[in-house]
Amino acid sequence: MSAVEMSQRSTIDQSEVDHFSRLASEWWDPAGKFKPLHKFNPVRLQYIRENICSHFDRDPKKPHALNGLRILDIGCGGGLLCEPVARMGAVVVGADASEVNIEVAGLHARQSGVEVDYRATTAEDLADAGEQFDVVLNMEVVEHVADVDLFMEACCQMVKPGGLMFVATINRTLKARGLAIFMAEQVLRWLPKGTHDYDKLVRPEELETPIERSGMTIIDRTGVFYNVFTDSWNRSRDLDVNYMVLAERAKAQS
């Protein structure tokens, strides 16, 4: 897709932006509306750290294992991923279409003494500006955009040769409808009603097609499930509900 074609389309679903903007003050409350993301953070951070360190030959035991890597968290919300990744030594750009989210994220980062470059912008605008990153974190956002293909292509465009992209989302299955929407929103009240629209959930192949069309290769897939007995999220082989996909761009030919 050319830059002109990309600029004529948009990934923004204004109703989604408005929804999360209204909840912005709750981002850093571990007992608030984003409680599920706070509980989900450890498993996704472990997955991110392990795979980045393995790919870039870093020691995962070092506190600044990601030192010097430039990482984009697209759809960063209040910065729940940006801050811990920045503490690992990465140069982090956090981008979100909601200016309110960016204001909340920036305020919290300053209060925490963590340096993150927050921007109220979109994936297509960053890509159009020629931004490039060693790693793109595309986590729990693709199910909230207006144009999945455009969003994925823009994200892929920003991955440097030899770089990685992580994608986490919810599968469009009846199992996911029952657990991730009905149970999580209607019964357990983990999330506000209307957080997820079943028709906008994304199947793995709907991610992988634009990723591979953009010249990247899928190198890992993992499911994630909630264990009620340990009150924690864990990886699994089951991709039917929550899942993560890891893709890489080949290194440039020397």
Stockholm file with secondary structure:
# STOCKHOLM 1.0

chainA/1-254         MSAVEMSQRSTIDQSEVDHFSRLASEWWDPAGKFKPLHKFNPVRLQYIRENICSHFDRDPKKPHALNGLRILDIGCGGGLLCEPVARMGAVVVGADASEVNIEVAGLHARQSGVEVDYRATTAEDLADAGEQFDVVLNMEVVEHVADVDLFMEACCQMVKPGGLMFVATINRTLKARGLAIFMAEQVLRWLPKGTHDYDKLVRPEELETPIERSGMTIIDRTGVFYNVFTDSWNRSRDLDVNYMVLAERAKAQS
#=GR chainA/1-254 SS CCHHHHHTSCCCCHHHHHHHHHTGGGTTCTTSTTHHHHHHHHHHHHHHHHHHHHHTTCCTTSTTTTTTCEEEEETCTTTTTHHHHHHTTCEEEEEESCHHHHHHHHHHHHHHTCCCEEEECCHHHHHHTTCCEEEEEEESCGGGCSCHHHHHHHHHHTEEEEEEEEEEEECCSHHHIIIIIIIIIIISCCSCTTSCCGGGCCCHHHHHHHHHHTTEEEEEEEEEEEETTTTEEEEESCCSSEEEEEEEECCCCC
#=GC SS_cons         CCHHHHHTSCCCCHHHHHHHHHTGGGTTCTTSTTHHHHHHHHHHHHHHHHHHHHHTTCCTTSTTTTTTCEEEEETCTTTTTHHHHHHTTCEEEEEESCHHHHHHHHHHHHHHTCCCEEEECCHHHHHHTTCCEEEEEEESCGGGCSCHHHHHHHHHHTEEEEEEEEEEEECCSHHHIIIIIIIIIIISCCSCTTSCCGGGCCCHHHHHHHHHHTTEEEEEEEEEEEETTTTEEEEESCCSSEEEEEEEECCCCC
//
